[in-house]
Amino acid sequence: MFNEFLSNCMSFFFLVPVYIMAKLELWFSSSSFSFKILWVIMQTGKVHVALVASPGMGHLIPVLELGKRLVSHHGFSVTIFVVTMDASLSRSQLLRVSEIKDDFLEIVLLPAVDISARVDKTIGILRQMAMVVHEALPSLRSAILAMEVQPIALIVDMFATEAFVVAEEFMMLKYVFVTTNAWFLALTVHGPNLDKEVDRDDHINNQKPIHIPGCEPVRFVDCYEQFLRRNKVYFRMGTEISTANGILVNTFYDLEPRTLAALHDTRKVGLAPKAPVYPIGPLVRPVELSLRGEVLNWLDMQPKESVLYVSFGSGGTLSAKQTIELAWGLENSQQRFIWVVRPPVENDSAATVFKSNGVYNDFLDYFPEGFLNRTCKNGLVVPKWAPQTEILSHPSIGGFLSHCGWNSSLESIVNGVPMIVWPLYAEQKMNATVLAEHIGVATRSKLLASQGVVGRGAIAAMIRKFMVDKEGEVIRAKVKMLKSCAVKALSNGGTSYNALATVAEECKIGMQRRNAKTG
């Protein structure tokens, strides 16, 4: 009888006059979006989780896609906390993120952290990232404390694992989202367990490969530079990842079967993380059909699979000499191309990870004389940024010359576009090996692995071989097969769908247990 009475009361509440609901909505619109999320949670009983994205669009995009998927496919409400620093995100990018409208998805930009006074050229990207995340922890803690309904779980990207201390304070489940490949995860969690005097020294001094149980060995030339430098922040991350309730990875079984099998096997590298590994990818930004412009209009006029897309991501840069050689190589290859060009920077291939401005402003300063005029029929040069997802999905694209950042690599795979890999910094050499050698969806010239300038002749020959010869056909067939596998993995009942569903169920059980304690 009591349940029936309660049900009638609730029904009466939700059948209040329209004008009252209108006034409530007016009040909500002038209040914080957090109160809207609270209202939704109280009405629907949805599971509420929080995600943390460390600085840079390369981290924010996959975290945002994970949040959207938890909302759309698993019925969650999600708050995404974005850690920012000066110039880490452009104003236009922030506006596009803030324009996302979903009653169950809130994006909170934490107060920007300024570490410029404490940073010089000797401090690498990883250390800077760790410093920014550390300084942002009080803001994150305050934001969660202010919530009427605190999240049941905190999901952080792998550069923000220090935020686990906040999750522990609020007795939240804690997950890490690895936004790169599973092979890099295996190296990261296995690294702290290596014998400091034998394995690492043998790898660094004698350039011997690192043997990860159950995985492909990591060659010295491919190894992550922070491992070679014995970076304490990197090894701390490996230790903290292992304390999570679960590890989400932006990959899928058909892409990295051997590594994922090893991570699930406690007799192999699976012993290291001490937490289940969930391959939930590929999570990439979807194509925006409404996004049109000069680039896509130009592509509409080109033959099918005839254009090479060239881009080194939002953070990658080439030197002035290498930019000139690449320009000559593209021209001499006589292949159609779209080239997203950033101002060259000397001796820093990751110069624009946290910065958007280069030394050069006039494109004519760093192109061969007459280059734009000579290539105007076959090529299109785009300054600094282009709609990459939309370009890669266009039927005229036949290849992607890429720095092989993991987001870009997944975007290429889900669109069935083969790659020429030209790694520049961070774990990109490992990405290149995965793509070219482990799964065969890319080609990689040994010259591109060198530290010197790659000449125009080698670049032109490589492009022609890739776009015209049979080698490119074999790679193209393999990547198209993996495109189908990616669709299947994310579909209802697919391996990645089921993996994320398992995490969602754990969060639901966690919420039920918390409600039982507080109820």
VENKATA-V467805 format. One record per pair of residues at least 24 apart in sequence whose C-alpha atoms are under 6 Angstrom apart, sorted by the first residue. I is the first residue (numbers start at 1). GAP is how many residues later the second one is. D is the distance in Angstrom with one decimal. If there is no record, write none. Layout:
i:I gap:GAP d:D
i:I gap:GAP d:D
//
This chain:
i:46 gap:30 d:5.5
i:47 gap:29 d:5.0
i:48 gap:28 d:6.0
i:48 gap:29 d:4.8
i:48 gap:30 d:5.7
i:48 gap:103 d:4.9
i:49 gap:29 d:5.2
i:49 gap:102 d:4.6
i:49 gap:103 d:5.6
i:49 gap:104 d:5.0
i:50 gap:28 d:5.7
i:50 gap:29 d:4.8
i:50 gap:30 d:5.7
i:50 gap:101 d:5.9
i:50 gap:104 d:4.9
i:51 gap:29 d:4.6
i:51 gap:103 d:5.8
i:51 gap:104 d:4.6
i:51 gap:105 d:5.6
i:52 gap:28 d:5.8
i:52 gap:29 d:4.8
i:52 gap:30 d:6.0
i:52 gap:104 d:4.6
i:53 gap:29 d:5.0
i:53 gap:104 d:5.8
i:54 gap:29 d:5.1
i:55 gap:28 d:5.4
i:55 gap:29 d:5.1
i:56 gap:32 d:5.4
i:77 gap:27 d:4.5
i:77 gap:28 d:5.9
i:78 gap:27 d:4.9
i:79 gap:26 d:5.9
i:79 gap:27 d:4.7
i:79 gap:28 d:5.8
i:80 gap:27 d:4.8
i:80 gap:28 d:6.0
i:81 gap:27 d:4.8
i:81 gap:28 d:5.9
i:82 gap:27 d:4.8
i:82 gap:28 d:5.8
i:83 gap:27 d:5.6
i:84 gap:28 d:4.9
i:85 gap:27 d:4.8
i:85 gap:28 d:4.7
i:85 gap:29 d:5.8
i:87 gap:268 d:5.7
i:88 gap:266 d:4.7
i:174 gap:70 d:5.4
i:174 gap:71 d:5.6
i:175 gap:69 d:5.3
i:175 gap:70 d:5.6
i:175 gap:71 d:5.0
i:175 gap:72 d:5.8
i:176 gap:71 d:5.1
i:177 gap:71 d:4.6
i:177 gap:72 d:5.8
i:178 gap:70 d:6.0
i:178 gap:71 d:4.7
i:179 gap:71 d:5.2
i:180 gap:226 d:5.4
i:188 gap:50 d:5.0
i:189 gap:49 d:4.5
i:189 gap:83 d:5.9
i:189 gap:84 d:5.8
i:190 gap:82 d:5.8
i:192 gap:43 d:5.7
i:213 gap:55 d:4.8
i:213 gap:56 d:5.0
i:214 gap:48 d:4.9
i:214 gap:54 d:5.5
i:215 gap:44 d:5.2
i:222 gap:207 d:5.0
i:222 gap:208 d:5.4
i:224 gap:203 d:5.2
i:242 gap:31 d:4.1
i:242 gap:32 d:5.5
i:245 gap:30 d:5.9
i:246 gap:29 d:5.2
i:246 gap:30 d:5.1
i:247 gap:30 d:4.7
i:247 gap:31 d:5.9
i:248 gap:30 d:4.7
i:248 gap:31 d:5.9
i:249 gap:30 d:4.7
i:249 gap:31 d:6.0
i:250 gap:30 d:5.7
i:250 gap:31 d:4.3
i:250 gap:32 d:5.6
i:251 gap:28 d:5.4
i:251 gap:30 d:4.4
i:251 gap:31 d:5.3
i:252 gap:27 d:5.2
i:252 gap:29 d:5.3
i:278 gap:221 d:5.4
i:279 gap:217 d:5.8
i:280 gap:216 d:4.2
i:280 gap:219 d:6.0
i:280 gap:220 d:5.8
i:281 gap:215 d:6.0
i:287 gap:102 d:5.8
i:287 gap:103 d:5.5
i:302 gap:94 d:5.9
i:303 gap:93 d:5.7
i:304 gap:91 d:5.6
i:304 gap:92 d:4.1
i:305 gap:91 d:4.4
i:305 gap:92 d:4.6
i:305 gap:93 d:3.7
i:306 gap:90 d:5.7
i:306 gap:91 d:6.0
i:306 gap:92 d:5.2
i:307 gap:29 d:4.7
i:307 gap:30 d:5.0
i:307 gap:89 d:5.9
i:307 gap:90 d:4.7
i:307 gap:91 d:5.3
i:308 gap:29 d:4.5
i:308 gap:90 d:5.8
i:308 gap:91 d:4.8
i:308 gap:92 d:5.7
i:309 gap:28 d:5.7
i:309 gap:29 d:4.9
i:309 gap:91 d:4.7
i:310 gap:28 d:6.0
i:310 gap:29 d:4.6
i:310 gap:90 d:5.9
i:310 gap:91 d:4.7
i:311 gap:29 d:5.2
i:311 gap:91 d:5.6
i:312 gap:90 d:5.5
i:312 gap:91 d:4.8
i:315 gap:35 d:5.5
i:315 gap:37 d:4.4
i:315 gap:38 d:3.9
i:316 gap:33 d:5.5
i:316 gap:34 d:4.9
i:317 gap:27 d:5.9
i:317 gap:32 d:4.8
i:318 gap:26 d:5.2
i:318 gap:31 d:6.0
i:319 gap:25 d:4.9
i:319 gap:26 d:5.1
i:319 gap:27 d:4.8
i:320 gap:24 d:5.1
i:322 gap:131 d:5.6
i:324 gap:43 d:5.6
i:325 gap:130 d:5.7
i:325 gap:131 d:4.8
i:328 gap:128 d:5.5
i:329 gap:127 d:4.2
i:329 gap:130 d:5.0
i:329 gap:131 d:4.3
i:332 gap:128 d:5.7
i:333 gap:127 d:4.4
i:333 gap:131 d:5.8
i:336 gap:42 d:4.6
i:336 gap:43 d:5.4
i:337 gap:42 d:4.8
i:338 gap:41 d:5.8
i:338 gap:42 d:4.8
i:338 gap:43 d:5.9
i:339 gap:42 d:4.9
i:340 gap:42 d:4.7
i:340 gap:43 d:5.8
i:340 gap:44 d:5.8
i:341 gap:42 d:5.1
i:341 gap:43 d:5.3
i:342 gap:42 d:4.8
i:349 gap:75 d:5.8
i:404 gap:24 d:5.9
i:413 gap:66 d:6.0
i:413 gap:70 d:5.7
i:414 gap:69 d:4.7
i:416 gap:63 d:5.2
i:416 gap:64 d:4.5
i:416 gap:67 d:5.3
i:418 gap:24 d:5.6
i:418 gap:58 d:5.3
i:420 gap:24 d:6.0
i:422 gap:26 d:5.8
i:441 gap:34 d:5.1
i:441 gap:38 d:5.2
//
